[in-house]
Every structure is written in structure tokens, then in C-alpha cells.
Amino acid sequence: MTAAFTLNAVSHHFDGAAALREVSLSAAPGERVALLGPSGAGKSTLLALLDGRLRGWRGEAEVLGVPLSATHAPPREQRTGAGFIFQEFALVDRLTVYQNVMNGRLSRMRIWPSLWGRFGEHDHLKTAAALDDTGLSDLARRRADQLSGGQRQRVAIARCLAQDPRLILADEPVSNLDPAHAERILGLITGAADKRGIGVIFSSHQPDLARRFADRIVGLRAGAVQFDKPSAQVTSDDIAELYHGTVPGAGLRVVS
């Protein structure tokens, strides 16, 4: 069975500073993986690489069985398998909830219909299902700039689900939310993924939520993997060492 992703000895530098250091990881289809680590650990860089947006890295990387290039963006037809949930939501404020979620279908369409926004019945069905799964059906006609932070994050999740991905990548998806909303949103993401049989890779600064919603936790520090364990086996000592232990290559500036 094709892995959700595979990384082999991947490294990357920004202006000479190490962001990723010889990272080798893989995830099974449908697996939920949390990336934990302090600011500058490389979590966002790793997710950007898996999303096909990072250039200039070294090593080998595959997502859903498709090799990634360090010099070129993936072809449009290969980008649809992985959906991305951004920390800042990335909504179009003047559009309605329905229109924002429908935008998730654009990558599934041929070039010309997508440019003109000519959506078919299948696109509307996928959008309606995503709205229903995220509890947004009653807000479908509301403009995005009239929503609360939690509602905006649900729209971003619904847009990702409407894309019909096989893998969800989420960069700090609950960092802007209070603890109660953060728990609900992570439950929503992982629950929707389980329903569809797709994997989730999310970054977080919250070990307790990572333990609860991930099958596995990867600890990153200064761009290097410090541990890779089933969530139930991650100890308080692991977390303390991850956030307060010795930084590999001390003195180097690192970028998240």
C-alpha cells in the first residue's frame, strides 16, 4: 500500500541557517501524525515541503507515491491529493461561506472551467457534504468577514475537505483558538479524516492535544527529529527534553 508520505535524509537551509537536518520519516495511509516542537523546530518547513511549496531542499521525498522535486512545483493534477489547512485561514472575506468552500474544488477542475468558476453538480455535492460535516450548512450564505475565529477555521477545514484529498496537512490549525475551541477543531479535522479514510499531518505546540488526536508524535528540534513514537508512549520527559533540552548545533539560527 502506498505511504501517505516518505522522506529520506531531507535537509534544507534558509540563508545558511538549518531548517531541516537529515529528516527521514514516513506515514501510513490514514495515519494521524502530530509534529511537536518549539518555535524554529522546522514544523512549518516540513509541511511546506510536503505541500510541494518548498524549493532548494536536499534528499528524497514522496507524497502519495509521487516524487517531489526540489526545483519545480508539482504538476497541477498531482497537487489535488494533499489538502492544506493554513494557520491564518486564508479565506476570501468578501465571499460567502459556500463560495469559500467551493473554492476547494478549483484544483479538481480543468483549467478553463476553473478560471470561469463553472462548477458542476458533483462540485456542489462535495461542497454541501463538506459544509454538513463541519456544521456550517446554516451559515452557507454568510460572508466570511462576518464570522468568528472558530467559524472561519471551520470554513478553512470545509474548503480542504471539499477538495476531496487523500491527505490533510495542517499548520498550527488551532493556534489562534482558545482551549475549548482548539479541542473541538482538532476533533473535527481528525473525525472528518477518519470518516473519509484519509491521513492527517498537523503541527502543534500543545502536547496534550497531540497525544489525544494523533496516533503518533514526531518531536522536532532545530530541524532534526528528536523522537518518533506512538502517542501513548510519549512521556513528560520526552516533552521536557524537546522544549528545554540541548539544541543540536547550538549557536545556529533556525527557522520554523
Phi and psi in degrees as a GROMACS rama.xvg file:
@    title "Ramachandran Plot"
@    xaxis  label "Phi"
@    yaxis  label "Psi"
@TYPE xy
-66.4141  132.398  THR-2
-67.6429  152.882  ALA-3
-62.6531  -43.4143  ALA-4
-158.153  157.285  PHE-5
-140.915  128.417  THR-6
-120.361  135.071  LEU-7
-129.171  110.337  ASN-8
50.7367  50.588  ALA-9
-87.2707  129.475  VAL-10
-131.303  152.734  SER-11
-154.209  145.011  HIS-12
-128.853  142.826  HIS-13
-111.556  115.646  PHE-14
50.8353  40.3356  ASP-15
86.5586  -8.40081  GLY-16
-95.0749  136.584  ALA-17
-73.8586  125.659  ALA-18
-106.21  -34.9637  ALA-19
-134.825  138.505  LEU-20
-126.841  101.452  ARG-21
48.3789  50.5323  GLU-22
-82.2077  123.721  VAL-23
-124.327  116.672  SER-24
-148.337  159.055  LEU-25
-152.193  162.51  SER-26
-141.311  142.692  ALA-27
-79.3289  157.522  ALA-28
-57.5167  134.601  PRO-29
80.9825  -2.95539  GLY-30
-77.3448  146.308  GLU-31
-107.937  116.432  ARG-32
-120.627  129.494  VAL-33
-103.488  135.821  ALA-34
-101.89  114.464  LEU-35
-109.752  152.949  LEU-36
157.725  159.811  GLY-37
-69.4403  169.872  PRO-38
-56.6297  136.018  SER-39
88.4864  7.09901  GLY-40
-75.8792  -23.6753  ALA-41
108.651  7.73503  GLY-42
-62.5575  -50.1822  LYS-43
-65.3632  -36.7004  SER-44
-63.4607  -42.6934  THR-45
-63.0033  -42.8881  LEU-46
-67.209  -38.2131  LEU-47
-63.7873  -37.2007  ALA-48
-62.6912  -48.1615  LEU-49
-63.483  -27.3701  LEU-50
-81.9284  -4.44762  ASP-51
81.6738  15.0155  GLY-52
-99.9255  -7.61578  ARG-53
-95.8386  139.468  LEU-54
-121.989  156.221  ARG-55
82.1363  10.7896  GLY-56
-82.9284  165.307  TRP-57
-119.606  150.559  ARG-58
116.868  -158.288  GLY-59
-130.07  139.961  GLU-60
-146.596  137.596  ALA-61
-132.62  141.97  GLU-62
-126.52  120.915  VAL-63
54.889  38.3751  LEU-64
81.9963  1.23053  GLY-65
-106.697  120.558  VAL-66
-63.3434  141.194  PRO-67
-96.3824  150.234  LEU-68
-103.798  140.364  SER-69
-81.7195  -6.66657  ALA-70
-118.677  -18.8411  THR-71
-133.742  148.795  HIS-72
-69.1045  148.486  ALA-73
-62.3198  149.209  PRO-74
-55.794  149.344  PRO-75
-52.9435  -42.0159  ARG-76
-69.0545  -17.1604  GLU-77
-91.8422  -10.9898  GLN-78
-85.0889  -12.5076  ARG-79
-73.091  -20.3133  THR-80
-70.6835  -26.307  GLY-81
-113.941  125.915  ALA-82
-105.292  147.165  GLY-83
-119.885  132.668  PHE-84
-109.957  116.834  ILE-85
-87.8238  151.32  PHE-86
-61.3442  -37.3178  GLN-87
-98.7025  18.4208  GLU-88
74.9113  -45.8246  PHE-89
57.7851  46.0732  ALA-90
-91.6739  161.425  LEU-91
-97.6059  106.439  VAL-92
-60.9391  -33.082  ASP-93
-78.646  -10.345  ARG-94
-91.375  159.079  LEU-95
-75.7264  168.859  THR-96
-56.5832  -46.4719  VAL-97
-59.6538  -44.8722  TYR-98
-65.5568  -39.66  GLN-99
-63.7985  -42.4256  ASN-100
-67.6545  -39.9543  VAL-101
-60.0892  -28.7534  MET-102
-59.4377  -22.2115  ASN-103
-64.6513  -18.2179  GLY-104
-84.3706  -13.0589  ARG-105
-58.4096  -39.9204  LEU-106
-69.8667  -16.3262  SER-107
-88.614  -5.30284  ARG-108
-100.289  160.145  MET-109
-66.5818  158.16  ARG-110
-53.5281  -55.8739  ILE-111
-65.9079  -46.2498  TRP-112
-59.5201  -35.2004  PRO-113
-68.1079  -36.2389  SER-114
-65.7213  -33.7264  LEU-115
-94.4538  -2.84411  TRP-116
65.7075  36.952  GLY-117
-93.2622  88.9914  ARG-118
-87.6391  145.777  PHE-119
-98.4031  179.843  GLY-120
-60.694  -39.7804  GLU-121
-61.8122  -38.9915  HIS-122
-63.1539  -41.8428  ASP-123
-66.7459  -37.0464  HIS-124
-65.2361  -42.6059  LEU-125
-64.892  -38.9383  LYS-126
-65.7309  -44.092  THR-127
-62.4093  -40.0444  ALA-128
-65.507  -39.8607  ALA-129
-66.5748  -39.9008  ALA-130
-63.3114  -41.9608  LEU-131
-64.7635  -43.1902  ASP-132
-67.4039  -23.9857  ASP-133
-104.223  7.17049  THR-134
67.7302  32.2135  GLY-135
-111.05  3.8652  LEU-136
-56.7803  -38.6187  SER-137
-73.1874  -14.1641  ASP-138
-105.832  10.3633  LEU-139
-55.8869  -33.7113  ALA-140
-93.5046  -0.920617  ARG-141
-81.2885  142.518  ARG-142
-69.4953  148.473  ARG-143
-63.8118  -30.4174  ALA-144
-77.0976  1.55312  ASP-145
-106.022  12.3257  GLN-146
-102.298  156.4  LEU-147
-76.8496  170.937  SER-148
-60.8955  -43.5656  GLY-149
-64.4162  -38.6589  GLY-150
-66.3617  -39.6665  GLN-151
-63.07  -39.6105  ARG-152
-66.2159  -36.6681  GLN-153
-64.8877  -35.575  ARG-154
-63.4879  -42.0569  VAL-155
-62.228  -38.2471  ALA-156
-66.855  -45.2743  ILE-157
-61.3573  -39.7447  ALA-158
-60.9412  -42.1595  ARG-159
-63.3972  -44.3358  CYS-160
-64.9195  -35.9315  LEU-161
-63.3309  -25.7196  ALA-162
-66.1226  -18.9799  GLN-163
63.268  53.7114  ASP-164
-79.5508  164.771  PRO-165
-100.976  -9.06948  ARG-166
-149.502  133.533  LEU-167
-107.784  129.047  ILE-168
-110.285  128.776  LEU-169
-134.333  120.578  ALA-170
-98.3591  105.985  ASP-171
45.8369  57.2417  GLU-172
-68.559  -12.6232  PRO-173
-124.555  16.91  VAL-174
-67.8927  -24.1808  SER-175
-94.48  6.83565  ASN-176
-113.295  153.765  LEU-177
-71.2463  165.17  ASP-178
-55.0262  -41.6126  PRO-179
-65.551  -44.7227  ALA-180
-67.7269  -36.3353  HIS-181
-60.2303  -43.3281  ALA-182
-63.7317  -42.7948  GLU-183
-65.1953  -40.2959  ARG-184
-68.2326  -43.2386  ILE-185
-65.2484  -36.7918  LEU-186
-63.5347  -37.0954  GLY-187
-65.9001  -45.8917  LEU-188
-62.6843  -51.7878  ILE-189
-70.7257  -33.5665  THR-190
-66.0686  -43.1867  GLY-191
-65.225  -36.6304  ALA-192
-67.0815  -43.1849  ALA-193
-60.8352  -41.4784  ASP-194
-59.5536  -35.0638  LYS-195
-95.5552  -5.9068  ARG-196
70.2073  33.7128  GLY-197
-115.836  159.395  ILE-198
-87.5041  161.458  GLY-199
-135.232  130.889  VAL-200
-120.2  114.652  ILE-201
-130.014  146.802  PHE-202
-98.3717  152.402  SER-203
-159.919  157.454  SER-204
-109.651  9.60644  HIS-205
-116.877  94.2826  GLN-206
-55.8249  -38.9616  PRO-207
-63.6347  -42.5366  ASP-208
-68.5603  -37.0319  LEU-209
-62.3151  -43.8334  ALA-210
-60.8233  -38.0617  ARG-211
-75.7202  -38.722  ARG-212
-108.106  -3.09651  PHE-213
-113.337  146.409  ALA-214
-75.043  -28.2032  ASP-215
-146.727  146.154  ARG-216
-123.226  129.634  ILE-217
-109.089  119.529  VAL-218
-92.6268  122.679  GLY-219
-113.948  138.086  LEU-220
-145.871  126.705  ARG-221
53.135  36.0432  ALA-222
83.4077  -0.272759  GLY-223
-114.889  151.174  ALA-224
-78.7738  119.32  VAL-225
-90.7577  -35.5381  GLN-226
-156.966  158.536  PHE-227
-145.685  100.406  ASP-228
-138.703  155.818  LYS-229
-56.641  143.135  PRO-230
-53.5873  -40.4882  SER-231
-66.0613  -18.2156  ALA-232
-96.3904  -3.66246  GLN-233
-78.7163  122.422  VAL-234
-99.78  168.256  THR-235
-61.708  -34.6506  SER-236
-65.6282  -38.9379  ASP-237
-58.5256  -44.6424  ASP-238
-67.5915  -43.0184  ILE-239
-61.9881  -42.6232  ALA-240
-66.2297  -37.152  GLU-241
-63.5428  -43.435  LEU-242
-92.0869  -20.6547  TYR-243
-129.212  0.623744  HIS-244
-80.4717  -174.164  GLY-245
-68.7261  133.658  THR-246
-84.8826  125.746  VAL-247
-58.359  137.181  PRO-248
63.4086  42.9643  GLY-249
-49.4789  139.851  ALA-250
103.987  -17.8032  GLY-251
-83.84  140.347  LEU-252
-80.4242  132.148  ARG-253
-117.431  157.708  VAL-254
-125.646  134.283  VAL-255
